[in-house]
Amino acid sequence: MDNRPLFRKLESIEETQGKILFYIRILAEQRVKTQGRLPEVLFNDQEVMFKLSWSKSTLKRRRADGLLPFRKIKNKFYYREKDVFSLLFPDTGSS
């Protein structure tokens, strides 16, 4: 039995779930701006590659091109949640 279509559908569902969770987080952040700040969420390379379905070389190229801002801490790269979110939903205008 070929399970590839089922796996593709599952991956699509997981990707959609990730986008929804990002959207909820941004809405919550906007809501509490007047009450205080939420702690900044940082993602590592592996998390960003999974969420954006990028390969390691694509992530490296996007970093070099300045498309994805990053922080380097002890030779590891980290990315702000809102920067990754803005790549998933470019029309929301979050910055």
C-alpha positions as CSV (number, residue, x, y, z in Angstrom):
1,M,0.0,0.0,0.0
2,D,1.4,3.4,-1.0
3,N,1.2,5.7,2.0
4,R,2.8,8.8,0.3
5,P,-0.5,10.7,-0.2
6,L,-1.4,10.1,3.4
7,F,2.0,11.4,4.6
8,R,1.7,14.5,2.4
9,K,-1.7,15.2,3.8
10,L,-0.4,14.8,7.3
11,E,2.5,17.1,6.6
12,S,0.1,19.7,5.2
13,I,-2.1,19.5,8.3
14,E,1.0,19.9,10.6
15,E,2.1,22.9,8.5
16,T,-1.3,24.5,8.8
17,Q,-1.3,23.8,12.6
18,G,2.0,25.6,12.9
19,K,0.8,28.6,11.0
20,I,-2.4,28.8,13.2
21,L,-0.3,28.6,16.4
22,F,2.0,31.4,15.1
23,Y,-1.1,33.5,14.3
24,I,-2.6,32.9,17.8
25,R,0.7,33.9,19.4
26,I,1.0,37.1,17.4
27,L,-2.6,38.0,18.3
28,A,-1.9,37.4,22.0
29,E,1.2,39.5,21.8
30,Q,-0.7,42.4,20.2
31,R,-3.4,42.1,22.9
32,V,-1.1,42.4,25.9
33,K,1.1,45.2,24.5
34,T,-0.7,47.7,26.8
35,Q,-0.4,45.4,29.8
36,G,3.3,44.5,29.4
37,R,5.6,42.5,27.1
38,L,5.6,38.8,26.4
39,P,9.0,37.2,26.5
40,E,10.6,37.0,23.1
41,V,10.5,33.6,21.5
42,L,13.6,32.4,19.6
43,F,13.8,29.4,17.2
44,N,16.9,27.5,16.3
45,D,17.9,26.3,12.8
46,Q,16.1,23.0,13.1
47,E,12.8,24.6,14.2
48,V,12.9,27.2,11.4
49,M,13.8,24.6,8.7
50,F,10.8,22.5,9.8
51,K,8.3,25.3,10.1
52,L,9.3,26.8,6.7
53,S,10.1,23.5,5.0
54,W,13.5,24.8,4.0
55,S,16.7,22.9,3.6
56,K,19.9,23.8,5.5
57,S,21.4,25.5,2.4
58,T,18.2,27.5,1.8
59,L,18.2,28.7,5.4
60,K,21.9,29.7,5.1
61,R,21.2,31.5,1.8
62,R,18.2,33.4,3.2
63,R,20.4,34.5,6.2
64,A,23.2,35.7,3.8
65,D,20.7,37.6,1.6
66,G,19.2,39.3,4.7
67,L,15.8,37.9,4.1
68,L,15.7,36.3,7.6
69,P,17.2,38.4,10.5
70,F,19.1,36.3,13.0
71,R,21.1,36.4,16.2
72,K,24.3,34.4,16.7
73,I,24.8,33.1,20.2
74,K,27.8,30.9,20.9
75,N,28.2,29.9,17.2
76,K,24.5,29.0,16.9
77,F,21.9,30.9,15.0
78,Y,18.6,31.9,16.4
79,Y,15.6,33.6,14.8
80,R,12.8,35.7,16.3
81,E,9.4,34.2,16.2
82,K,7.9,37.3,14.6
83,D,10.5,37.3,11.8
84,V,9.7,33.6,10.9
85,F,6.0,34.5,11.2
86,S,6.3,37.3,8.7
87,L,7.8,34.8,6.2
88,L,4.8,32.5,6.7
89,F,2.2,35.3,6.5
90,P,3.8,38.2,4.5
91,D,0.6,40.1,4.1
92,T,-0.1,40.5,7.9
93,G,2.3,43.5,8.1
94,S,3.8,42.3,11.4
95,S,7.2,43.7,12.2
